[in-house]
Amino acid sequence: MAPTTSRDPAPPRVEAVEGDITREQVDAIVNAANSSLRGGGGVDGAIHRAAGPVLLEECEELRAGPLPAGLPVGQAVATGAGQLAASHVIHTVGPNRHAGQTNPALLRSCFTESLRIAEELGARTVALPAVSAGVYGWDIDEVARIAVDAARSHRGRSVEIVRFVLFGAPALQAFERAL
Ligand code: ADP
């Protein structure tokens, strides 16, 4: 018989808010990283600044260990969260449109893999940014459609709330349209 403490796999509540993802009080924050895992601009830079140097140290340990060539596009990996209020950072690498990475399945994979890792971590609440909608050049409406569809398709025993945290009103409106 299944343990009574574990709920049946269920879809999460999916929501969108405007804000700075580094301020989120959730179990896991998803980072739109780059393959090097060595930090960058945009939301990646903001998360590293807010988490403190320990986050980069943990990323360097991944490079020195299981990920010598970095994290491939569409995959996700977890670290601790340093000084953030969250317990975990889940790093994922979005496809870069400017580098010819235009396959929507790769972008969808960023969201599904991040949520799969969140399940493994036992996270109940997860905050995600609009992966690839910044420097990597994807249209915000396309990102929103793919992200919302991936989140709504998720089925798990742990993740109950998926919150997209968007920078600026146009990004929020795109996610509200997709919802
Ligand atoms: P990518 O390289 O995957 O495109 P970016 O960081 O350039 O990643 O942008 C992804 C999205 O994150 C953009 O919509 C950008 O406006 C947004 N963003 C940047 N900083 C933050 C932040 N602190 N909180 C939430 N979203 C952010």
py3Dmol code that shows the C-alpha trace and the ligand (Angstrom):
import py3Dmol

protein = """\
ATOM      1  CA  MET A   1       0.000   0.000   0.000  1.00  0.00           C
ATOM      2  CA  ALA A   2       1.204   3.552  -0.730  1.00  0.00           C
ATOM      3  CA  PRO A   3       2.375   5.546   2.306  1.00  0.00           C
ATOM      4  CA  THR A   4      -0.457   7.730   3.602  1.00  0.00           C
ATOM      5  CA  THR A   5       1.800  10.801   3.859  1.00  0.00           C
ATOM      6  CA  SER A   6       2.458  10.869   0.107  1.00  0.00           C
ATOM      7  CA  ARG A   7      -0.192  12.437  -2.110  1.00  0.00           C
ATOM      8  CA  ASP A   8      -1.032  11.077  -5.535  1.00  0.00           C
ATOM      9  CA  PRO A   9       0.787  12.749  -8.444  1.00  0.00           C
ATOM     10  CA  ALA A  10      -1.149  15.924  -9.176  1.00  0.00           C
ATOM     11  CA  PRO A  11      -0.760  19.048 -11.302  1.00  0.00           C
ATOM     12  CA  PRO A  12       0.658  22.094  -9.483  1.00  0.00           C
ATOM     13  CA  ARG A  13      -1.026  25.457  -9.142  1.00  0.00           C
ATOM     14  CA  VAL A  14       0.586  27.652 -11.825  1.00  0.00           C
ATOM     15  CA  GLU A  15       0.769  31.403 -11.254  1.00  0.00           C
ATOM     16  CA  ALA A  16       2.560  34.477 -12.604  1.00  0.00           C
ATOM     17  CA  VAL A  17       3.718  37.551 -10.689  1.00  0.00           C
ATOM     18  CA  GLU A  18       5.871  40.566 -11.488  1.00  0.00           C
ATOM     19  CA  GLY A  19       9.019  40.908  -9.416  1.00  0.00           C
ATOM     20  CA  ASP A  20      12.623  40.094  -8.650  1.00  0.00           C
ATOM     21  CA  ILE A  21      13.010  36.328  -8.405  1.00  0.00           C
ATOM     22  CA  THR A  22      15.871  36.649  -5.904  1.00  0.00           C
ATOM     23  CA  ARG A  23      13.330  37.887  -3.314  1.00  0.00           C
ATOM     24  CA  GLU A  24      11.086  34.851  -3.565  1.00  0.00           C
ATOM     25  CA  GLN A  25      10.421  32.849  -0.404  1.00  0.00           C
ATOM     26  CA  VAL A  26      10.148  29.450  -2.065  1.00  0.00           C
ATOM     27  CA  ASP A  27      11.844  26.098  -1.726  1.00  0.00           C
ATOM     28  CA  ALA A  28      13.616  26.309  -5.089  1.00  0.00           C
ATOM     29  CA  ILE A  29      14.526  29.146  -7.445  1.00  0.00           C
ATOM     30  CA  VAL A  30      15.278  28.311 -11.071  1.00  0.00           C
ATOM     31  CA  ASN A  31      18.191  30.155 -12.667  1.00  0.00           C
ATOM     32  CA  ALA A  32      18.477  30.904 -16.393  1.00  0.00           C
ATOM     33  CA  ALA A  33      22.177  30.033 -16.418  1.00  0.00           C
ATOM     34  CA  ASN A  34      24.608  29.530 -19.263  1.00  0.00           C
ATOM     35  CA  SER A  35      26.446  26.294 -20.004  1.00  0.00           C
ATOM     36  CA  SER A  36      29.590  27.373 -18.168  1.00  0.00           C
ATOM     37  CA  LEU A  37      27.679  27.701 -14.863  1.00  0.00           C
ATOM     38  CA  ARG A  38      30.123  30.510 -14.065  1.00  0.00           C
ATOM     39  CA  GLY A  39      27.537  33.258 -13.775  1.00  0.00           C
ATOM     40  CA  GLY A  40      26.567  35.886 -16.273  1.00  0.00           C
ATOM     41  CA  GLY A  41      24.235  38.840 -16.719  1.00  0.00           C
ATOM     42  CA  GLY A  42      20.482  39.129 -16.353  1.00  0.00           C
ATOM     43  CA  VAL A  43      18.744  36.888 -13.877  1.00  0.00           C
ATOM     44  CA  ASP A  44      21.870  34.698 -13.577  1.00  0.00           C
ATOM     45  CA  GLY A  45      23.930  37.643 -12.340  1.00  0.00           C
ATOM     46  CA  ALA A  46      21.166  38.762  -9.984  1.00  0.00           C
ATOM     47  CA  ILE A  47      20.872  35.273  -8.426  1.00  0.00           C
ATOM     48  CA  HIS A  48      24.647  34.947  -7.979  1.00  0.00           C
ATOM     49  CA  ARG A  49      24.900  38.410  -6.408  1.00  0.00           C
ATOM     50  CA  ALA A  50      22.040  37.729  -4.002  1.00  0.00           C
ATOM     51  CA  ALA A  51      23.209  34.214  -3.090  1.00  0.00           C
ATOM     52  CA  GLY A  52      26.828  35.231  -2.498  1.00  0.00           C
ATOM     53  CA  PRO A  53      30.112  33.586  -3.565  1.00  0.00           C
ATOM     54  CA  VAL A  54      29.195  30.137  -2.222  1.00  0.00           C
ATOM     55  CA  LEU A  55      26.883  29.662  -5.213  1.00  0.00           C
ATOM     56  CA  LEU A  56      29.743  30.078  -7.663  1.00  0.00           C
ATOM     57  CA  GLU A  57      31.853  27.733  -5.557  1.00  0.00           C
ATOM     58  CA  GLU A  58      29.162  25.063  -5.776  1.00  0.00           C
ATOM     59  CA  CYS A  59      28.913  25.579  -9.537  1.00  0.00           C
ATOM     60  CA  GLU A  60      32.703  25.222  -9.818  1.00  0.00           C
ATOM     61  CA  GLU A  61      32.439  21.926  -7.922  1.00  0.00           C
ATOM     62  CA  LEU A  62      29.971  20.683 -10.532  1.00  0.00           C
ATOM     63  CA  ARG A  63      32.439  21.668 -13.273  1.00  0.00           C
ATOM     64  CA  ALA A  64      35.286  19.943 -11.437  1.00  0.00           C
ATOM     65  CA  GLY A  65      33.133  16.837 -10.908  1.00  0.00           C
ATOM     66  CA  PRO A  66      30.122  15.611 -12.896  1.00  0.00           C
ATOM     67  CA  LEU A  67      29.921  18.433 -15.470  1.00  0.00           C
ATOM     68  CA  PRO A  68      33.451  19.093 -16.823  1.00  0.00           C
ATOM     69  CA  ALA A  69      32.065  20.432 -20.121  1.00  0.00           C
ATOM     70  CA  GLY A  70      29.341  22.442 -18.440  1.00  0.00           C
ATOM     71  CA  LEU A  71      25.568  21.975 -18.432  1.00  0.00           C
ATOM     72  CA  PRO A  72      24.019  21.141 -21.820  1.00  0.00           C
ATOM     73  CA  VAL A  73      21.154  23.230 -23.218  1.00  0.00           C
ATOM     74  CA  GLY A  74      17.758  22.012 -21.991  1.00  0.00           C
ATOM     75  CA  GLN A  75      19.105  20.270 -18.892  1.00  0.00           C
ATOM     76  CA  ALA A  76      18.986  21.269 -15.222  1.00  0.00           C
ATOM     77  CA  VAL A  77      21.103  20.764 -12.118  1.00  0.00           C
ATOM     78  CA  ALA A  78      20.671  21.804  -8.486  1.00  0.00           C
ATOM     79  CA  THR A  79      22.934  23.520  -5.966  1.00  0.00           C
ATOM     80  CA  GLY A  80      22.344  25.085  -2.586  1.00  0.00           C
ATOM     81  CA  ALA A  81      21.090  28.657  -2.495  1.00  0.00           C
ATOM     82  CA  GLY A  82      23.698  30.506  -0.401  1.00  0.00           C
ATOM     83  CA  GLN A  83      22.141  33.551   1.247  1.00  0.00           C
ATOM     84  CA  LEU A  84      18.864  33.371  -0.673  1.00  0.00           C
ATOM     85  CA  ALA A  85      15.678  32.655   1.266  1.00  0.00           C
ATOM     86  CA  ALA A  86      15.199  29.563  -0.931  1.00  0.00           C
ATOM     87  CA  SER A  87      16.805  26.222  -0.068  1.00  0.00           C
ATOM     88  CA  HIS A  88      17.910  25.314  -3.591  1.00  0.00           C
ATOM     89  CA  VAL A  89      18.866  26.918  -6.886  1.00  0.00           C
ATOM     90  CA  ILE A  90      18.082  24.843  -9.959  1.00  0.00           C
ATOM     91  CA  HIS A  91      20.252  25.947 -12.870  1.00  0.00           C
ATOM     92  CA  THR A  92      18.997  25.381 -16.394  1.00  0.00           C
ATOM     93  CA  VAL A  93      20.438  26.481 -19.738  1.00  0.00           C
ATOM     94  CA  GLY A  94      17.967  27.885 -22.243  1.00  0.00           C
ATOM     95  CA  PRO A  95      18.477  27.709 -25.994  1.00  0.00           C
ATOM     96  CA  ASN A  96      20.144  30.790 -27.464  1.00  0.00           C
ATOM     97  CA  ARG A  97      18.176  31.990 -30.488  1.00  0.00           C
ATOM     98  CA  HIS A  98      21.095  34.152 -31.594  1.00  0.00           C
ATOM     99  CA  ALA A  99      23.181  30.957 -31.842  1.00  0.00           C
ATOM    100  CA  GLY A 100      20.564  29.255 -34.010  1.00  0.00           C
ATOM    101  CA  GLN A 101      18.986  27.291 -31.146  1.00  0.00           C
ATOM    102  CA  THR A 102      15.363  27.637 -32.216  1.00  0.00           C
ATOM    103  CA  ASN A 103      13.940  24.231 -31.226  1.00  0.00           C
ATOM    104  CA  PRO A 104      10.983  24.777 -28.858  1.00  0.00           C
ATOM    105  CA  ALA A 105      11.472  21.270 -27.409  1.00  0.00           C
ATOM    106  CA  LEU A 106      14.804  22.432 -25.954  1.00  0.00           C
ATOM    107  CA  LEU A 107      13.123  25.348 -24.204  1.00  0.00           C
ATOM    108  CA  ARG A 108      10.282  23.142 -22.947  1.00  0.00           C
ATOM    109  CA  SER A 109      12.903  20.763 -21.586  1.00  0.00           C
ATOM    110  CA  CYS A 110      14.343  23.569 -19.421  1.00  0.00           C
ATOM    111  CA  PHE A 111      11.028  23.837 -17.602  1.00  0.00           C
ATOM    112  CA  THR A 112      10.200  20.112 -17.430  1.00  0.00           C
ATOM    113  CA  GLU A 113      13.728  19.197 -16.272  1.00  0.00           C
ATOM    114  CA  SER A 114      13.743  21.972 -13.658  1.00  0.00           C
ATOM    115  CA  LEU A 115      10.452  20.677 -12.255  1.00  0.00           C
ATOM    116  CA  ARG A 116      11.709  17.102 -12.353  1.00  0.00           C
ATOM    117  CA  ILE A 117      14.737  18.139 -10.275  1.00  0.00           C
ATOM    118  CA  ALA A 118      12.450  20.106  -7.937  1.00  0.00           C
ATOM    119  CA  GLU A 119      10.513  16.877  -7.339  1.00  0.00           C
ATOM    120  CA  GLU A 120      13.760  15.031  -6.573  1.00  0.00           C
ATOM    121  CA  LEU A 121      14.599  17.732  -4.023  1.00  0.00           C
ATOM    122  CA  GLY A 122      11.168  17.473  -2.424  1.00  0.00           C
ATOM    123  CA  ALA A 123      10.433  21.130  -3.165  1.00  0.00           C
ATOM    124  CA  ARG A 124       6.835  22.218  -2.633  1.00  0.00           C
ATOM    125  CA  THR A 125       7.154  25.726  -4.083  1.00  0.00           C
ATOM    126  CA  VAL A 126       9.234  26.660  -7.132  1.00  0.00           C
ATOM    127  CA  ALA A 127       9.894  30.078  -8.716  1.00  0.00           C
ATOM    128  CA  LEU A 128      10.999  30.278 -12.344  1.00  0.00           C
ATOM    129  CA  PRO A 129      12.047  33.138 -14.625  1.00  0.00           C
ATOM    130  CA  ALA A 130      11.262  33.552 -18.324  1.00  0.00           C
ATOM    131  CA  VAL A 131      14.185  31.396 -19.454  1.00  0.00           C
ATOM    132  CA  SER A 132      15.659  32.490 -22.826  1.00  0.00           C
ATOM    133  CA  ALA A 133      13.460  35.606 -23.046  1.00  0.00           C
ATOM    134  CA  GLY A 134      16.353  37.973 -22.318  1.00  0.00           C
ATOM    135  CA  VAL A 135      19.818  37.892 -23.865  1.00  0.00           C
ATOM    136  CA  TYR A 136      18.999  34.551 -25.545  1.00  0.00           C
ATOM    137  CA  GLY A 137      16.440  36.331 -27.700  1.00  0.00           C
ATOM    138  CA  TRP A 138      13.225  34.292 -27.588  1.00  0.00           C
ATOM    139  CA  ASP A 139       9.880  36.047 -27.982  1.00  0.00           C
ATOM    140  CA  ILE A 140       8.275  36.460 -24.557  1.00  0.00           C
ATOM    141  CA  ASP A 141       4.883  35.165 -25.742  1.00  0.00           C
ATOM    142  CA  GLU A 142       6.459  31.977 -27.075  1.00  0.00           C
ATOM    143  CA  VAL A 143       8.410  31.480 -23.842  1.00  0.00           C
ATOM    144  CA  ALA A 144       5.230  32.059 -21.835  1.00  0.00           C
ATOM    145  CA  ARG A 145       3.216  29.516 -23.848  1.00  0.00           C
ATOM    146  CA  ILE A 146       5.910  26.854 -23.601  1.00  0.00           C
ATOM    147  CA  ALA A 147       6.591  27.514 -19.906  1.00  0.00           C
ATOM    148  CA  VAL A 148       2.930  27.490 -18.860  1.00  0.00           C
ATOM    149  CA  ASP A 149       2.194  24.353 -20.885  1.00  0.00           C
ATOM    150  CA  ALA A 150       5.191  22.557 -19.360  1.00  0.00           C
ATOM    151  CA  ALA A 151       4.180  23.578 -15.826  1.00  0.00           C
ATOM    152  CA  ARG A 152       0.558  22.536 -16.325  1.00  0.00           C
ATOM    153  CA  SER A 153       1.664  19.175 -17.683  1.00  0.00           C
ATOM    154  CA  HIS A 154       3.799  18.469 -14.624  1.00  0.00           C
ATOM    155  CA  ARG A 155       2.577  15.693 -12.346  1.00  0.00           C
ATOM    156  CA  GLY A 156       4.325  15.087  -9.073  1.00  0.00           C
ATOM    157  CA  ARG A 157       3.945  14.321  -5.409  1.00  0.00           C
ATOM    158  CA  SER A 158       6.006  17.254  -4.166  1.00  0.00           C
ATOM    159  CA  VAL A 159       5.651  20.418  -6.261  1.00  0.00           C
ATOM    160  CA  GLU A 160       2.392  22.195  -5.404  1.00  0.00           C
ATOM    161  CA  ILE A 161       3.042  25.762  -6.569  1.00  0.00           C
ATOM    162  CA  VAL A 162       4.869  26.844  -9.725  1.00  0.00           C
ATOM    163  CA  ARG A 163       5.322  30.609  -9.734  1.00  0.00           C
ATOM    164  CA  PHE A 164       6.685  32.428 -12.762  1.00  0.00           C
ATOM    165  CA  VAL A 165       8.386  35.600 -11.553  1.00  0.00           C
ATOM    166  CA  LEU A 166       8.644  38.104 -14.363  1.00  0.00           C
ATOM    167  CA  PHE A 167      10.656  41.256 -14.797  1.00  0.00           C
ATOM    168  CA  GLY A 168       8.401  44.042 -16.057  1.00  0.00           C
ATOM    169  CA  ALA A 169       4.756  44.426 -17.042  1.00  0.00           C
ATOM    170  CA  PRO A 170       5.083  43.172 -20.665  1.00  0.00           C
ATOM    171  CA  ALA A 171       6.546  39.862 -19.461  1.00  0.00           C
ATOM    172  CA  LEU A 172       3.852  39.492 -16.810  1.00  0.00           C
ATOM    173  CA  GLN A 173       1.140  40.219 -19.395  1.00  0.00           C
ATOM    174  CA  ALA A 174       2.564  37.581 -21.747  1.00  0.00           C
ATOM    175  CA  PHE A 175       2.346  34.973 -18.986  1.00  0.00           C
ATOM    176  CA  GLU A 176      -1.149  36.117 -18.021  1.00  0.00           C
ATOM    177  CA  ARG A 177      -2.223  35.618 -21.647  1.00  0.00           C
ATOM    178  CA  ALA A 178      -0.695  32.143 -21.645  1.00  0.00           C
ATOM    179  CA  LEU A 179      -2.452  31.273 -18.383  1.00  0.00           C
TER     180      LEU A 179
END
"""
ligand_1 = """\
27
ADP
P 18.516 34.327 -20.983
O 19.991 34.437 -21.267
O 18.055 32.898 -20.701
O 17.685 35.008 -22.033
P 18.230 36.592 -19.139
O 18.658 36.660 -17.718
O 18.928 37.484 -20.112
O 18.312 35.045 -19.563
O 16.672 36.893 -19.219
C 15.662 35.979 -18.873
C 14.485 36.739 -18.302
O 14.752 37.055 -16.934
C 14.205 38.083 -18.991
O 12.791 38.194 -19.201
C 14.694 39.106 -17.968
O 13.961 40.322 -18.048
C 14.380 38.397 -16.675
N 15.093 38.837 -15.468
C 16.275 39.487 -15.338
N 16.565 39.694 -14.037
C 15.537 39.138 -13.314
C 15.216 39.026 -11.921
N 16.029 39.521 -10.981
N 14.055 38.391 -11.568
C 13.233 37.884 -12.495
N 13.463 37.954 -13.824
C 14.598 38.585 -14.224
"""
view = py3Dmol.view(width=600, height=400)
view.addModel(protein, "pdb")
view.setStyle({"model": 0}, {"cartoon": {"style": "trace"}})
view.addModel(ligand_1, "xyz")
view.setStyle({"model": 1}, {"stick": {}})
view.zoomTo()
view.show()
